[in-house]
Amino acid sequence: MNSPKNRVERYSRIIEWFEREMPVVQTELAYSDPFQLAIAVILSAQCTDKRVNIVTKELFKIYPTPEAMAQAGSEQIFRLISSVTYPNSKSRHLSSMAKMVAEVFSSRMPDEPSELMKLPGIGRKSANVIASVIYNKPVIAVDTHVFRVSRRLGLSEGKDPLAVEKDLTENIPEDKRAIAHHWLILHGRYICVARKPKCSLCGLKELCLYYHISGR
């Protein structure tokens, strides 16, 4: 497999590989509606999806709606999410977020990233996750996995998540942006891991700048 001659070709061939090898992908967070996904996304910050899914199973039973969670204090929520990272701040965010969804948005999660970012605990990355997963908006959420994989593959030289998001948005066709987030995050989670990337198992290694530069 010849190395791409330019960024346009690199994007094209990497997207083709993902379309062939990972035609159907979805978030690994468990949820049944937009509000539940928002909760799971908030809890997932610096925490594994596996742990989040364990916690939300009980949390969703007790607080299935914005109204139900809005009635709870952060102390009550804390007791149910204490095993995730940063439970103190996350319990406060969930309580405030539920109240705002119930009172300001009439218990319906907004569908635009700019509106989602008004909710406590939801920053740009989280807003893009919700907007793309639930509403199929052409936005790309850049977490640590997406940031790492994008730079290693040569899709971006951005020094921060916003710069990488800009490069990905400019170079990935609009109709593929929502799924591209899942391609990159799953590739980073299981193959292109942070400390010891599994290059021997990677079907993209011949296209990867990191692979050639590191001489792996």
Secondary structure, 3 states (H helix, E strand, C coil): CCCCCCHHHHHHHHHHHHHHHCCCCCCCCCCCCHHHHHHHHHHCCCCCHHHHHHHHHHHHHHCCCHHHHHCCCHHHHHHHHCCCCCHHHHHHHHHHHHHHHHHCCCCCCCCCHHHHCCCCCCCHHHHHHHHHHHHCCCCCCCCHHHHHHHHHHCCCCCCCHHHHHHHHHHHCCHHHHHHHHHHHHHHHHHCCCCCCCCHHHCCCHHHCHHHHHHCC
